[in-house]
């Protein structure tokens, strides 16, 4: 993002999600697979900042979309260290502090003074190192704040754009390379994916940009991408698992529809974050998955171990909990089932775990141990048939599955 908010009549920067990074909650694991661990670090795009965000806002940026894509592939968790205003030199210094085990002050991290959460985030530097050490995937955006003065330069007829860009690219690529090397040093087995840098500046007189200036800005956006590609090519030749997620070109001539620029804010809107998220997913998994279209009377999709449960017996939302016909969910999990008609109870066995649920009961048996539940199974009439519906979260927890409901997709992910 090559234009700072302050250059557009001083648009204010509000606080994004104020909570310090937290690994997403997962079910207790015994035989379950290890989760795919994602660490995100970078600037306000990584934080998921959007126009009119406040401390109460819940980000839904490119990082959250990457997490959802990971859930299509299996058990996953993520932690987000997005810092508003962060510059490449600040990222380098922050990662170096994590490597040596110190917690830097905001004054030591270039751009950190723009984020009211900076002190809390930087206090988590020890946790950042620990999370990087466990990471399977590290994703980041950095650079928008480094190039924020390009519009001022482009408007100045006396400015030497070649000299400006040369100096900027030299310092930026050096800091980016150092940051990626530090990440690789801490997490040598992690895959690292960095985004290129888009411009939110449209060719509109309303923001004081002529076609000539727009073309100049786009020229340097392309050069920035080449610089990032060059850094990645150098590192990959040395065995570092680093890649670029290319989305900058997709913002060209679509700045008005993909950013909040007409509200004097440079950040992506939801369509813009979707473009960035798709670029990351295409780079990481070579695909971007979405649930199948739902019928109007079906309010939720269910994905089990990466496969969508397709059944004539639609999921039921009851008391804000999701229920599914027990044989459908058990079959999707590959579990063995047993129905006791007299007791109106089901037994579902998967590996060494066995769950017993009786219709209407406020307890269930997990491997013979009684566990209280607040979502009992119930009998549900579907046409002329009567099916026992079980609560997905309760059943999956009892079988050591991760259960994650994403309201953004209206989808429940259940992963071994």
C-alpha positions as CSV (number, residue, x, y, z in Angstrom):
1,X,0.0,0.0,0.0
2,X,2.0,2.9,-1.4
3,X,0.0,5.8,0.0
4,X,-0.2,6.8,3.7
5,X,-3.5,7.9,5.2
6,X,-1.9,11.1,6.3
7,X,-1.3,12.1,2.6
8,X,-5.0,11.9,2.0
9,X,-6.0,14.9,4.2
10,X,-4.8,13.3,7.3
11,X,-7.3,10.4,7.6
12,X,-7.1,9.1,11.2
13,X,-5.8,5.7,12.0
14,X,-8.0,4.0,14.6
15,X,-7.0,1.0,16.7
16,X,-7.5,-2.4,15.2
17,X,-8.2,-5.5,17.3
18,X,-6.7,-4.7,20.6
19,X,-6.1,-8.2,21.9
20,X,-2.6,-9.6,22.0
21,X,-2.0,-12.6,19.8
22,X,-3.8,-15.8,20.8
23,X,-3.4,-19.2,19.3
24,X,-6.9,-20.4,18.2
25,X,-8.5,-22.8,20.6
26,X,-8.4,-26.5,19.6
27,X,-9.8,-29.7,21.0
28,X,-7.6,-31.7,23.4
29,X,-5.6,-34.2,21.3
30,X,-4.5,-37.8,21.9
31,X,-4.4,-39.7,18.7
32,X,-5.2,-36.6,16.6
33,X,-2.9,-35.2,14.0
34,X,-0.7,-32.3,14.9
35,X,-2.2,-28.9,13.8
36,X,-0.8,-27.0,10.9
37,X,0.6,-24.0,12.6
38,X,0.5,-20.5,11.0
39,X,2.3,-17.4,12.2
40,X,1.5,-14.1,10.6
41,X,3.7,-11.0,11.1
42,X,3.8,-7.7,9.4
43,X,2.1,-4.4,9.1
44,X,-1.6,-3.2,9.2
45,X,-2.6,-5.5,6.3
46,X,-1.4,-8.5,8.4
47,X,-3.4,-7.1,11.4
48,X,-6.5,-7.0,9.1
49,X,-7.0,-3.3,9.6
50,X,-10.0,-1.8,7.7
51,X,-11.7,1.6,7.5
52,X,-13.5,2.6,10.8
53,X,-12.0,-0.3,12.8
54,X,-12.1,0.1,16.5
55,X,-10.8,-1.8,19.5
56,X,-14.0,-3.8,19.4
57,X,-13.7,-4.8,15.8
58,X,-12.8,-8.4,14.9
59,X,-10.4,-8.5,11.9
60,X,-11.3,-10.5,8.8
61,X,-8.3,-9.9,6.7
62,X,-6.0,-12.1,4.5
63,X,-4.6,-13.9,7.6
64,X,-8.0,-15.1,8.7
65,X,-8.7,-16.3,5.1
66,X,-5.5,-18.2,5.1
67,X,-6.6,-19.9,8.3
68,X,-9.9,-20.9,6.8
69,X,-8.1,-22.3,3.7
70,X,-5.9,-24.3,6.1
71,X,-9.0,-25.7,7.8
72,X,-10.1,-27.1,4.4
73,X,-6.9,-29.2,4.5
74,X,-6.9,-30.3,8.1
75,X,-6.5,-29.3,11.8
76,X,-4.9,-25.8,12.0
77,X,-4.2,-22.9,14.3
78,X,-2.8,-19.4,13.8
79,X,-1.4,-16.5,15.7
80,X,-1.3,-12.9,14.3
81,X,1.4,-10.4,15.0
82,X,0.2,-7.6,12.7
83,X,1.5,-4.2,13.9
84,X,-0.1,-1.0,12.5
85,X,2.5,1.3,10.8
86,X,5.3,-1.2,10.8
87,X,8.1,-0.6,8.4
88,X,10.6,-3.1,7.0
89,X,13.4,-1.8,9.2
90,X,11.1,-2.2,12.2
91,X,10.2,-5.7,11.2
92,X,13.9,-6.6,10.9
93,X,14.6,-5.2,14.4
94,X,11.6,-7.0,15.9
95,X,12.6,-10.3,14.5
96,X,16.2,-9.8,15.6
97,X,15.0,-9.1,19.1
98,X,13.0,-12.3,19.0
99,X,16.0,-14.2,17.8
100,X,18.2,-13.0,20.7
101,X,15.4,-13.2,23.3
102,X,14.7,-9.6,24.1
103,X,11.5,-7.5,24.0
104,X,12.1,-4.2,22.2
105,X,10.5,-0.9,23.0
106,X,8.1,0.7,20.5
107,X,10.7,3.4,19.9
108,X,13.1,0.8,18.6
109,X,10.7,-0.5,16.0
110,X,10.2,1.7,13.0
111,X,6.5,2.6,12.6
112,X,5.4,1.0,15.8
113,X,4.3,4.4,17.2
114,X,1.3,4.3,14.9
115,X,-0.2,1.4,16.8
116,X,-1.8,1.9,20.2
117,X,-1.3,-1.8,20.8
118,X,2.4,-1.7,20.2
119,X,3.6,-2.1,23.8
120,X,1.3,-5.1,24.3
121,X,2.4,-6.7,21.0
122,X,6.1,-6.1,21.5
123,X,5.9,-7.6,25.1
124,X,4.9,-10.8,23.3
125,X,8.2,-11.1,21.5
126,X,9.2,-14.1,23.5
127,X,6.0,-15.8,22.4
128,X,6.7,-14.7,18.9
129,X,10.0,-16.7,18.9
130,X,8.3,-19.7,20.4
131,X,5.5,-19.6,17.8
132,X,8.0,-19.2,15.0
133,X,9.9,-22.2,16.2
134,X,6.8,-24.3,16.0
135,X,5.5,-22.8,12.7
136,X,4.7,-24.8,9.6
137,X,3.9,-21.6,7.7
138,X,4.9,-18.0,8.1
139,X,3.1,-15.3,6.2
140,X,3.8,-11.6,6.1
141,X,3.1,-8.2,4.4
142,X,5.6,-5.4,4.7
143,X,6.6,-2.4,2.6
144,X,3.5,-0.2,2.3
145,X,4.7,2.2,5.0
146,X,8.2,2.3,3.4
147,X,6.9,3.6,0.1
148,X,4.2,5.9,1.5
149,X,5.7,9.1,0.2
150,X,5.6,8.0,-3.4
151,X,2.6,10.2,-4.2
152,X,4.4,13.3,-2.9
153,X,7.4,12.5,-5.0
154,X,5.2,11.8,-8.1
155,X,3.6,15.2,-7.8
156,X,6.9,17.0,-7.6
157,X,8.1,17.9,-11.1
158,X,11.6,18.5,-9.7
159,X,11.9,15.2,-8.0
160,X,14.3,12.5,-9.2
161,X,12.1,9.4,-9.2
162,X,14.9,7.2,-10.3
163,X,17.2,8.2,-7.4
164,X,14.3,8.0,-5.0
165,X,13.3,4.5,-6.0
166,X,16.9,3.3,-6.1
167,X,17.4,4.5,-2.5
168,X,14.1,3.1,-1.3
169,X,14.5,-0.3,-3.0
170,X,18.0,-0.7,-1.6
171,X,17.0,-0.1,2.0
172,X,13.8,-2.0,1.7
173,X,15.2,-5.2,0.0
174,X,18.1,-5.2,2.5
175,X,15.7,-5.1,5.5
176,X,13.3,-7.7,3.8
177,X,16.1,-10.1,3.1
178,X,17.4,-9.8,6.7
179,X,13.9,-10.4,8.1
180,X,13.4,-13.5,6.0
181,X,16.8,-14.8,7.0
182,X,16.0,-14.3,10.6
183,X,12.7,-16.1,10.2
184,X,14.5,-19.0,8.5
185,X,17.1,-19.1,11.2
186,X,14.4,-19.4,13.9
187,X,12.1,-21.7,11.9
188,X,14.3,-23.5,9.4
189,X,11.6,-26.0,8.4
190,X,8.8,-23.4,8.0
191,X,7.5,-22.3,4.6
192,X,7.7,-18.5,4.3
193,X,5.3,-16.6,2.0
194,X,5.5,-12.8,1.6
195,X,3.1,-10.6,-0.3
196,X,4.1,-8.1,-2.9
197,X,3.1,-4.4,-2.4
198,X,0.0,-2.9,-4.0
199,X,-0.9,0.7,-4.6
200,X,-4.3,2.1,-3.5
201,X,-3.9,5.2,-5.7
202,X,-6.4,5.5,-8.5
203,X,-6.0,7.6,-11.6
204,X,-8.6,10.1,-10.3
205,X,-8.5,13.9,-10.1
206,X,-10.5,13.6,-6.9
207,X,-7.4,12.4,-5.1
208,X,-5.1,14.7,-7.1
209,X,-3.6,12.0,-9.3
210,X,-3.2,12.5,-13.0
211,X,-2.9,9.7,-15.6
212,X,0.8,10.4,-16.0
213,X,1.3,10.2,-12.2
214,X,-0.7,7.1,-12.0
215,X,1.4,5.4,-14.7
216,X,4.6,6.4,-12.8
217,X,3.2,4.9,-9.6
218,X,2.3,1.7,-11.3
219,X,5.8,1.6,-12.8
220,X,7.3,1.6,-9.3
221,X,4.7,-0.9,-8.1
222,X,6.0,-3.3,-10.8
223,X,9.6,-2.6,-9.8
224,X,8.8,-3.3,-6.2
225,X,7.4,-6.7,-7.2
226,X,10.6,-7.4,-9.1
227,X,12.7,-6.4,-6.2
228,X,10.7,-8.8,-3.9
229,X,10.9,-11.6,-6.5
230,X,14.7,-11.0,-6.6
231,X,15.1,-11.4,-2.8
232,X,13.0,-14.6,-2.9
233,X,14.9,-16.0,-5.8
234,X,18.2,-15.4,-4.0
235,X,17.0,-17.1,-0.8
236,X,15.4,-20.1,-2.5
237,X,18.7,-20.7,-4.4
238,X,20.2,-21.1,-0.9
239,X,17.6,-23.6,0.2
240,X,15.2,-21.3,2.1
241,X,11.6,-22.2,1.5
242,X,10.4,-18.8,0.6
243,X,7.8,-17.7,-2.0
244,X,5.9,-14.6,-3.1
245,X,2.1,-14.2,-3.1
246,X,1.4,-11.9,-6.1
247,X,-1.7,-9.7,-5.7
248,X,-0.4,-6.2,-6.4
249,X,-1.2,-6.4,-10.1
250,X,-4.8,-7.3,-9.4
251,X,-5.3,-3.9,-7.6
252,X,-4.3,-2.0,-10.8
253,X,-7.3,-0.1,-12.2
254,X,-9.4,-1.6,-9.4
255,X,-8.3,0.6,-6.5
256,X,-11.7,2.1,-5.9
257,X,-13.4,-1.3,-5.6
258,X,-10.7,-3.1,-3.6
259,X,-9.7,-0.4,-1.1
260,X,-11.3,2.4,1.0
261,X,-9.4,5.0,-0.9
262,X,-12.5,7.2,-1.6
263,X,-13.0,7.3,2.2
264,X,-9.4,8.6,2.4
265,X,-8.1,5.3,3.7
266,X,-5.5,3.2,2.0
267,X,-6.4,-0.2,3.4
268,X,-8.2,-3.0,1.5
269,X,-11.9,-3.5,1.9
270,X,-13.3,-7.0,2.2
271,X,-13.0,-7.6,-1.6
272,X,-9.4,-6.4,-1.4
273,X,-8.5,-8.7,1.5
274,X,-10.2,-11.5,-0.5
275,X,-7.9,-10.9,-3.4
276,X,-4.8,-10.9,-1.1
277,X,-6.0,-14.0,0.7
278,X,-6.6,-15.8,-2.6
279,X,-3.1,-15.0,-3.8
280,X,-1.7,-16.5,-0.7
281,X,-3.9,-19.6,-0.9
282,X,-3.0,-20.1,-4.6
283,X,0.7,-19.9,-3.7
284,X,0.4,-22.2,-0.7
285,X,-2.1,-24.8,-1.8
286,X,-2.5,-24.1,-5.6
287,X,-6.2,-23.6,-4.9
288,X,-8.8,-21.4,-3.1
289,X,-11.6,-23.5,-1.8
290,X,-15.2,-22.4,-0.8
291,X,-18.1,-24.5,0.5
292,X,-20.6,-25.8,-2.1
293,X,-23.7,-23.6,-2.8
294,X,-26.3,-24.2,-0.1
295,X,-30.0,-24.5,-0.5
296,X,-32.0,-21.6,0.9
297,X,-33.2,-23.7,3.8
298,X,-29.7,-24.9,4.7
299,X,-27.9,-22.5,7.0
300,X,-24.5,-24.1,7.4
301,X,-22.0,-26.3,5.6
302,X,-20.0,-29.0,7.3
303,X,-16.5,-30.0,6.2
304,X,-15.0,-33.1,7.8
305,X,-11.4,-33.9,7.1
306,X,-11.4,-31.7,4.1
307,X,-14.6,-33.2,2.5
308,X,-17.9,-31.5,2.6
309,X,-20.8,-33.6,4.0
310,X,-23.4,-33.8,1.3
311,X,-26.6,-35.4,2.6
312,X,-30.4,-35.1,2.1
313,X,-30.6,-34.7,5.9
314,X,-29.7,-31.1,6.3
315,X,-27.8,-29.7,9.3
316,X,-30.0,-28.2,12.1
317,X,-29.1,-25.1,14.1
318,X,-30.6,-25.3,17.6
319,X,-29.8,-23.1,20.5
320,X,-26.9,-21.7,18.4
321,X,-25.5,-25.2,18.1
322,X,-25.1,-27.3,15.0
323,X,-26.6,-30.8,14.8
324,X,-26.3,-33.4,12.1
325,X,-27.8,-36.8,11.6
326,X,-25.5,-39.1,13.5
327,X,-24.8,-41.6,10.7
328,X,-23.9,-38.8,8.3
329,X,-21.3,-37.3,10.6
330,X,-20.0,-40.8,11.8
331,X,-19.7,-41.9,8.2
332,X,-17.8,-38.7,7.3
333,X,-15.4,-39.4,10.1
334,X,-15.0,-43.0,9.2
335,X,-16.4,-44.2,12.6
336,X,-18.3,-47.3,13.6
337,X,-21.8,-46.8,14.8
338,X,-24.3,-48.7,16.9
339,X,-28.0,-47.8,17.6
340,X,-29.8,-49.0,20.7
341,X,-33.4,-48.6,19.8
342,X,-34.6,-49.5,23.3
343,X,-32.3,-47.0,25.1
344,X,-32.6,-44.5,22.2
345,X,-28.9,-44.2,22.3
346,X,-26.0,-44.2,19.8
347,X,-22.5,-45.5,20.3
348,X,-19.8,-44.1,17.9
349,X,-16.3,-45.6,17.9
350,X,-13.3,-44.2,16.2
351,X,-9.9,-45.7,16.9
352,X,-9.5,-46.0,20.7
353,X,-12.3,-43.5,21.4
354,X,-15.9,-44.3,22.1
355,X,-18.8,-41.9,22.6
356,X,-22.2,-42.9,23.8
357,X,-25.1,-40.4,23.4
358,X,-28.7,-40.9,24.5
359,X,-31.5,-38.8,23.2
360,X,-32.3,-36.0,25.6
361,X,-29.5,-36.9,28.0
362,X,-27.4,-34.1,29.6
363,X,-24.4,-36.4,29.9
364,X,-22.5,-38.6,27.5
365,X,-20.0,-41.3,28.0
366,X,-16.5,-40.8,26.6
367,X,-14.4,-43.9,26.9
368,X,-16.7,-45.0,29.7
369,X,-16.4,-41.7,31.6
370,X,-19.5,-39.5,32.2
371,X,-19.2,-36.0,30.8
372,X,-21.8,-33.3,31.2
373,X,-23.2,-31.7,28.1
374,X,-25.6,-28.8,27.5
375,X,-26.6,-29.9,24.0
376,X,-28.4,-33.2,24.1
377,X,-29.1,-35.3,21.1
378,X,-32.7,-35.3,19.8
379,X,-35.0,-37.2,17.4
380,X,-35.8,-35.2,14.3
381,X,-38.5,-35.9,11.7
382,X,-37.2,-35.7,8.1
383,X,-40.2,-36.4,5.9
384,X,-41.4,-39.8,6.9
385,X,-38.1,-40.7,8.6
386,X,-37.0,-40.1,12.1
387,X,-33.3,-39.4,12.6
388,X,-31.2,-39.0,15.7
389,X,-29.4,-35.7,15.5
390,X,-26.2,-35.2,17.5
391,X,-24.4,-32.0,18.4
392,X,-21.3,-31.7,16.2
393,X,-19.0,-30.0,18.7
394,X,-19.8,-32.5,21.5
395,X,-19.4,-35.5,19.3
396,X,-16.2,-34.3,17.7
397,X,-14.7,-33.3,21.0
398,X,-15.4,-36.7,22.4
399,X,-13.6,-38.3,19.4
400,X,-10.6,-35.9,19.7
401,X,-11.4,-33.8,16.6
402,X,-10.9,-30.0,16.2
403,X,-14.2,-28.3,15.7
404,X,-14.1,-24.7,14.3
405,X,-17.1,-22.8,13.2
406,X,-16.3,-19.9,10.8
407,X,-19.3,-17.5,10.7
408,X,-17.7,-15.7,7.8
409,X,-18.2,-18.9,5.7
410,X,-21.1,-20.3,7.7
411,X,-19.2,-23.5,7.8
412,X,-18.2,-25.9,10.5
413,X,-14.8,-27.5,10.1
414,X,-14.2,-30.8,11.8
415,X,-10.7,-32.1,11.5
416,X,-8.8,-35.1,12.9
